[in-house]
Every structure is written in structure tokens, then in C-alpha cells.
């Protein structure tokens, strides 16, 4: 399962998905996290630089390029929730605390 979530510099789940500065991609398996990569995405800067369609397309492209199957976030607007659903990407909202633990918890 490839999980993507917003992260803070101190390893916590970031508050907002669409305005994330940094995200992590975690390959979560039965025994825990096999791979953890962090990316400076700058969505906080690009969020208001274009219309929502362009911003959502940028995020969708990132998720596709990284084979993401599940997103974990603290908050996300309804249009983004709808987009992820249309993409067939699983979602868990209201996540908080240590980011690695939140990624593992997404596996259920």
C-alpha cells in the first residue's frame, strides 16, 4: 500500500493536504514501513497561484507518478475528497500526531 500524507519538519502529520509544503510517500506493508520518502511539494505556494482545477491536476499528477493508493490527512476540502474518490484513492481524514504511525494506521 502506497500512502501519501502531509508532514511537518518535526515528523508530525501536517494540518492541511492541499496547502502542504511537504509530503511523505510511505510503502506500508504487513511488517510496517518499507520505504519512506519526503518531498518538498510547495502546494502551500501554488494553491492560490492558479484555479482549483490546475491545483488539483498538479496534485493528481504527483499521486499518479508515485503510485499512491491511499492518502492520510488532517483536513481536506470536499472537491479534493471527490477527486481522490474518482481516482480510486483511499482516504483517512482527521489524522494527527506522528506521521509514520499515521501511515501505518492507514493499513488498518
C-alpha positions in Angstrom: 0.0 0.0 0.0 1.5 3.3 -1.0 0.4 6.1 1.4 0.9 9.8 0.9 0.5 12.3 3.8 1.4 15.9 4.6 4.3 16.1 7.0 5.9 18.8 9.2 9.6 19.3 9.7 9.4 17.5 13.1 7.7 14.4 11.7 4.1 15.1 12.5 1.1 14.9 10.2 0.7 18.3 8.6 -2.7 20.0 9.1 -3.7 20.7 5.6 -3.4 18.5 2.5 -4.0 20.9 -0.4 -1.7 23.5 1.2 1.0 21.2 2.2 4.6 22.3 1.9 6.0 18.8 2.3 4.5 15.3 1.9 5.8 11.8 2.6 5.3 8.7 0.5 5.3 5.5 2.5 5.3 2.0 1.3 3.4 0.3 4.1 3.4 -3.5 4.2 2.4 -6.1 6.7 5.5 -5.6 8.8 5.5 -1.8 8.7 7.1 0.9 6.6 9.4 -0.5 3.9 10.2 2.9 2.3 9.7 6.5 3.4 10.5 9.4 1.1 9.7 13.0 1.7 9.2 15.6 -1.0 9.0 19.4 -0.9 5.9 19.9 -3.0 5.2 23.6 -2.3 1.4 23.2 -2.6 1.1 26.0 0.0 2.7 28.3 -2.5 0.9 27.1 -5.6 -2.6 26.7 -4.1 -3.7 30.3 -4.9 -1.4 30.8 -7.9 -3.9 29.1 -10.3 -7.5 28.0 -10.3 -8.5 24.9 -8.3 -8.6 22.7 -11.4 -5.0 23.4 -12.1 -4.0 22.9 -8.5 -5.9 19.6 -8.3 -4.4 18.4 -11.5 -0.9 19.1 -10.1 -1.7 17.0 -7.0 -3.3 14.3 -9.1 -0.2 14.1 -11.3 2.0 13.7 -8.2 -0.2 10.9 -6.8 -0.2 9.1 -10.1 3.5 9.5 -10.6 4.2 7.9 -7.2 1.5 5.2 -7.5 -0.3 6.4 -4.4 -3.2 4.2 -3.3 -4.1 5.9 0.0 -4.0 9.5 1.4 -3.9 10.4 5.1 -4.5 14.0 6.1 -5.8 16.1 8.9 -8.1 18.2 6.7 -9.2 18.3 3.1 -11.8 20.3 1.2 -14.8 18.5 -0.4 -13.7 19.0 -4.0 -10.3 17.3 -3.2 -12.2 14.4 -1.4 -14.3 14.0 -4.5 -11.2 14.0 -6.8 -9.5 11.3 -4.8 -12.6 9.2 -4.8 -12.8 9.5 -8.6 -9.2 8.4 -8.8 -9.9 5.3 -6.6 -7.6 6.5 -3.9 -8.5 5.6 -0.3 -8.7 8.4 2.3 -8.4 8.9 6.0 -9.1 12.3 7.4 -8.7 13.7 11.0 -5.2 12.2 11.2 -2.8 13.8 13.7 0.3 13.0 15.6 3.4 11.2 14.5 3.3 10.8 10.7 4.9 7.4 10.4 2.4 6.0 12.9 -0.5 7.6 10.9 0.8 6.0 7.7 0.9 2.5 9.4 -2.6 3.0 10.9 -3.9 3.6 7.3 -3.3 0.0 6.6 -5.9 -0.9 9.1 
